[in-house]
C-alpha cells in the first residue's frame, strides 16, 4: 500500500529505536515530516537527522515530559503514541498525551 503523507506532520513517541523508529521511518518514507521523540538527546538528534525530521527530547511517561512535547510540537496532525518500556510500577501518562494531542489536532482541523 502506498500512502502519500506529504504536508502532514507526525510525531512518534519512543522513536529512537525498535518499533518506534521503524514506524517513524515508514511515515517519513511516505512523505510525512516526522518529529522524533525519546529520552536521550543524542539518540533523538541522530534519529531526527537520519529521518530528515526534527526531534523533541522528553519522557512522555511523566507529566512534565508530556507537557513539554505538547508545547514544543503543537502542529502535529498524526500522533503515534507508543507505550514506553517500564520496569516496575507507575502507569505512563500516554493516554493523557494521546488525548491532548488528538484533541488539539481536531480543534485545528475544525
C-alpha positions in Angstrom: 0.0 0.0 0.0 1.3 3.4 -0.9 0.1 6.3 1.2 1.1 9.9 0.4 1.5 11.8 3.7 3.2 14.9 2.1 2.5 18.0 4.0 1.4 16.1 7.1 3.3 16.3 10.4 3.6 13.2 12.6 5.2 12.6 16.0 6.1 9.1 17.1 6.9 8.7 20.8 9.8 6.4 21.6 11.0 6.7 18.1 14.8 6.4 18.6 14.9 2.6 18.4 12.9 -0.5 17.7 9.2 -0.4 16.7 9.0 3.4 17.2 12.0 4.0 14.9 10.5 1.7 12.3 7.2 3.5 12.5 8.9 6.9 12.2 10.9 5.7 9.2 7.8 4.3 7.4 6.0 7.6 8.0 9.0 9.6 6.7 9.2 7.3 3.6 5.5 8.1 3.0 6.4 11.8 2.8 5.4 13.0 6.3 7.5 15.4 8.3 8.5 13.2 11.3 9.0 14.5 14.9 11.2 12.1 16.7 10.8 11.6 20.5 12.9 9.9 23.1 14.6 10.4 26.4 18.2 10.5 25.2 19.2 13.8 23.5 21.9 12.3 21.3 19.7 9.5 20.1 16.8 11.9 19.4 19.1 14.2 17.4 20.7 11.3 15.4 17.4 9.7 14.5 15.8 13.0 13.6 18.8 13.8 11.3 18.7 10.3 9.7 15.0 10.6 9.0 15.1 14.2 7.9 12.8 15.4 10.7 13.0 17.2 13.9 13.3 16.0 17.5 11.9 16.5 21.0 13.7 15.1 23.9 11.2 14.3 26.7 10.0 11.4 28.8 6.3 11.2 27.9 5.8 8.9 30.8 5.9 11.9 33.2 3.6 14.9 33.4 6.5 17.3 32.7 7.6 15.3 29.6 4.1 15.1 28.2 3.6 18.8 28.7 7.0 19.6 27.0 6.0 17.5 24.0 2.6 19.2 23.6 4.2 22.7 24.0 7.1 22.0 21.6 5.1 20.3 18.9 1.6 22.0 18.7 1.4 21.4 14.9 1.2 17.6 14.9 -1.7 16.2 12.9 -0.8 12.5 13.1 0.2 11.5 16.7 1.6 8.0 17.1 1.8 7.2 20.8 3.7 4.0 21.7 4.0 2.8 25.3 7.5 3.2 26.7 9.2 0.2 28.3 8.8 0.3 32.0 10.4 -1.6 34.8 8.2 -1.7 37.9 5.2 0.3 38.9 3.9 3.6 37.6 1.3 4.0 34.9 2.6 6.0 31.9 0.7 9.1 31.1 0.4 8.2 27.4 -3.4 8.1 27.4 -3.4 11.8 28.5 -0.8 12.7 25.9 -2.6 11.0 23.2 -5.9 12.7 24.1 -4.3 16.1 24.4 -2.5 15.8 21.0 -5.6 14.3 19.3 -7.9 17.0 20.7 -5.5 19.7 19.6 -5.4 18.3 16.1 -9.2 18.1 15.9 -9.5 21.7 17.0 -7.1 22.9 14.3 -9.0 20.9 11.6 -12.4 22.3 12.6 
